[in-house]
Amino acid sequence: MRLVLLGAPGSGKGTQAELLTEKYGCAHISTGDLFRHNLKNKTELGLQAEAFMNKGELVPDDLVVRMVSSRLRERNVARGFLMDGFPRTLPQAEAFDEILKELGQPLDGVLLLDIDEDFLVRRLTNRRTCRSCGKIWNLLTLPISVRGCSACGGELYQRGDDAEPVIRNRLKVYRDQTAPLVAWYKNRGILHEHDASGTPEETFRDIRITLEKHDIS
C-alpha cells in the first residue's frame, strides 16, 4: 500500500493516518515528523534545514524532497507507506514521482479529504489544547459540564493558529498550493475524494470501501 493523504488543515488527516497505519501496517511518513527527527538528531539534512528556519525562510523543496527520499529507503517502509503533508505543491509531486520511479514503487492512490470551508472554520475555532498533556479537544463535542482536559485535568486553551483570521489565511494558502496538485492526480486517475465532514469512523469506513474496490491493501 503506497498512498498520499491530502486535505486542508483540520480535515482529519492525522486521525485517518493513525487509523490506516494501525489497520494496514504501513509506515506513516509525516513531513513534520521528518523535520523534528532530522533537527533533533543533527543530521546533515537537519542542519541544512535549520539554517533556513533560523533566518525565517521556508525550507527549499529540494531539501524536503531529499528528506523524503532518505526516509523511503528505510527498512520499515517495505510494507508500504502513507504520505502525510507531502507533496504540498506540484513541483514536490513531480520530484516525488521521480523518486518512486527510481525505487520501482508507484503510488497506489491519493486520498483527498474534502470538507466545506465554513464547516472547517467552525470546527477549528472550537478546537482546544491541553496545556499539560497536549491532547486536543473540541468544544463542539465536549459536554458543557467539562471545564478541563478529560485525560489529565489540565487547562484547555485556544492556540493562536486556531483563531479565525489565521485559519482563513491557512486555507487560502492550502487552496492556492493544492488545487494544481489535485488536478494533476485526478488526471492520472488515482485521486479518490472523500467527504470528511462526518465522524472519523464514517470517513475511515468510506476510505476502506475505496481501498477494497481498487484492490489496494
N, C-alpha and C positions, 0 to 999 in steps of 0.2 A: 504494500500500500504506500503510494507516494502522492501526497496531497498538499495543496496550498489552501489555507484558510483566509478568506478576505472578508472584511466587514468594517463598518465605521466604528470609531471609539464608542464603547459601551454597548455594542451589538451582541456581546456574549461570546466573543472568540475564545477568551481564556477558559470559560466554563466548558464550551464544546471541545476544546483541545484536550482538557482533562478527561472528559468522558470518552473521547475517541481513543486516546492513548491507553486508557485503562481497558477498554473493550478489545482493541485490536493489537496492543503491544508494540505499536510503532513509536519511534523516537519523536518527542515534541521538541522542535527546534524554534526557539523564540529569539529574535534579534536582541531583545532586551537582556535575556539571559546570556547571550553570547558576549555582549558588551561587558556585562558585570564580570563574567568569568575571565575574559582577557585582561580587564583592568585590574582585577584582584590578583591575578597570577603574574602580572607584569610581563606578559608575553610581548613579542616584537610587535604584533598587530595591536595589542592593547596600548602599548606605549605610543605608537603612531596615532591611534585614535585619540588618546588623551591629550596629545599636543594640539589637536584641532579643538577639542572640547574646552580646554583651558583658555583658548582665545575666543570662546563663544561662537565658534564656527561649526557648521554641520560636518559630520564625518563624510568624506567623499564616497561616492558609490563604489569605486573600485576597492576601497578598503573594506567596506561592508561585504562586498562580494567575496573577497579573499577570506574573510572570517567564515562565511557560509560554506565556501568551498572546502576549507580545512575541516569544518565540523562534519560535512557529508562523507568524509573519508574515514571517520572514526568507526570502530568496530561495531558499536551498538546501533548503528544505522542500518545494518544489514537486513533487518526485518521490515524496513520501510521508515518513512518519516512524515511528519506533519509540520509544514512551514507556517509559522505564526508571526506576522509582522514583516514578512519578506516574501516576494518582492513588493515594494511600495510604488515603484514607478516603472514605466515601460523600459527604460534603459536597464534597470535592475532585472526585469523579467527576461530581457534578451540575453543578458550575461548569464543568468541562472540557467536558461535553456542550453547555452553552450557548455556549461559545467555538466549538466545532466547527460548531454550527448557524449561528452568525454568519458563519463562514468558508465555509460550504457544503461541509464536508469530514467527513462522518460516518465513524465508525470502521468498519473492515472486520472487525475481530475482536480478541479478547482471549485471549492465550496464558497459561495457568496452568501453571507448572512445579510439579508435585506430587511430594512426596518424604516418605518416612517420617521422623518426627521423630528417633527414636533413631539411625537411619542418618545423618541430617544432623548430629547432635551428634558422632557418631564422626568424620565427615568433617572438621568444623570444628575439633575439638580436636586433630586431627593436621595442621592447616594450619601452615605455617611461612613466614616472610617474610624475604627477604634484607636485611640491614642496609645493604648497599652500593647495590644497584640497585633494591630494592623488589619484585623478582619474587616471586610466590607459588608455593610448592611444597607437596606433601602427602606425609607420611611413609608413607601407605598405598600410594603408587605409586612412591616413590623407592627405588632399590636400597639394600639395607642398607649397602653399602660407601660410599655417598655421605655425606659429612660437611659439605659446604658447598654453596653455590649453583652449579649446573652452568653457569650463564650467565657468572658473573664470579668465582666462587670465594669470594664473601663469606660471612660468618657467617649462619646461619639462626637465627631466634628466633621464639618464640610471642608474638603480640600479646596485650595484656591482654583485648581483646574476643573472643579465641578461647578463653578459659577457660570451662569447662562452666557454672558458675553464671550468667555473663554471657550465654552463648548461650541458656540456657533462658529467661532473662528476655526476651531479644530475640524469641524465638519466641512467647512469650506475648503480647507487645505486637503482634506481627505477626498472630497469630490473632484477637485482640480487634478490631483495626482492619480487617482484610481480610475476615473472614467475611461481613459485610454487603455488602461490595463484590463478592465472588464471587457471592453470591446475586443481586445486582442485575443483573450482566452475564449470569448464567445465565438469568434470567427474560426477558432481551431476546433470547436465542437467539444470542449472539455469543461465548460463552465456550467455549474449546477446551482441555481438560485433557490434559496430557502427563506421563507418568512420567519424572521426572528422575533416577532412581536409577542409570541406566546410564551409559555413556560420553557425553561431549558429542556425539560423532559420531552415536550412536544417537538421542539426543534430537533433534538437528538433522534427522536423516532423517525422524523421525516428524512434526516440525513442517512440513517441506516437503511431506509427503504431505497433511497437513491443508490447507495453503495451496492446493495444486493441486486438492484435492477441492472446495474452496469458491471456486475461481477467484479467488484473491487473489494479486496479483503487482504 
